[in-house]
Amino acid sequence: MKIQLAVLFGGKSVEHEISVISALQAMNSINTQKYDIIPVYITKQSAFYTGEALRDITRYRDIPALLKDCTQVNFAMQDGRAVLTRTKSKAFGSNVIATPDIAFPIVHGTNVEDGTLQGFLNLYGLPYVGCDVLSSAVGMDKYVQKAVLAAEGIPVLPALRFRAGADQKEIVAKAEESIGYPVIVKPVNLGSSVGITKASDRDELLSALDLAFSFADTVILERAIVKLKEINCSVMGDEDGARPSVLEEPVAQDKILSYRDKYMDGGKGGKNGGKSSGMASLKRKIPAEIDDATAEKIKSLAVRSFGALGCSGLVRIDFMIDMESGDVYFNEVNTIPGSLAFYLWEPAGVPYTDLLEELISLARKRARKQSGITYSFDTNVFAMGGGMGIKNKGTKS
């Protein structure tokens, strides 16, 4: 009997479309001899839909028409298992659409990658691929992950954090005093370079703050490295061990690697033979053009960062090299990277289908471990008189 694999993608995120691309890439590469794939699309309004039409990327040009050919579903519990049921119940017959054995979230950005969806799956007891709630949440917050890694001795650039409503004159004053120009301004919890700007003077900083705050209620500022080389490394594994991929050096067309660089300029309109290639289309050098000693240092830092953040499954960790000083800094972690960073594993001899199989195996391994943990007691406190000190409404004292 095949394993029922629910692939979840989309969601209320500015990276919604990139999630669709990444998920369809994966579904086209999963071993269908072993798995029955259940596509579960999450709309930008957080509704769930399933149906084979979801696997055709051309259908996303007209999403309302696409959804008419799909079935809206909800998660529910039945006989102690998570099931997908019709939102609109049938008068006769079962309303259960599928009974997934495991979930594979291929989502990017806030409200889905940040631990929200992972916690939802935990609630239903459905094993899932990738980082857990805590590591997902920490991995989405650029400021918190810096604090965690700094405590572990991982080199990071110091950052200033500001929340919406802060006085912009005060932000500028603090930035000029402790950082100086150029400065990078980032929304604290977005990926794909959304809302990220490098500012070289006060006017540019004010504009950058306006942009960043339009995407998030918290932003961070950090020193911009003038002579910068960006190096990315994927890491795969769990708490029992992890290994790094080959390194890549992305090539930016602008001052910093933009959303357009990543997703829209890899061929005509981000398309390749009619199929979007997502992060795989990004202009990059693989392997990165750096010396062996620096490459080994980055790989070691990547594995250490993976462990310090409590990651599981597969992540991509982005590093910065200051070419003037030679210093290497952790930049950020992507707990569910675009295209699942398969392009960093294929050169290491790991085909995409094998990569996906290993990620699913890691998730099943974690589920087996967690099955031995006690989460609740069978004791009925109320039958034993517990809570009797609480008076019912209207009860006389």
Beta strands, then each sheet from edge to edge (+ up, - down):
strand 1: 3-10
strand 2: 35-42
strand 3: 48-50
strand 4: 71-78
strand 5: 81-86
strand 6: 96-98
strand 7: 102-105
strand 8: 159-163
strand 9: 183-187
strand 10: 197-199
strand 11: 218-223
strand 12: 228-238
strand 13: 241-250
strand 14: 271-272
strand 15: 275-276
strand 16: 284-285
strand 17: 313-322
strand 18: 328-334
sheet 1: 6+ 5- 4+ 3- 2+ 1+ 7+
sheet 2: 8+ 11- 9+ 10-
sheet 3: 16+ 13- 12+ 17- 18+
sheet 4: 14+ 15-
end
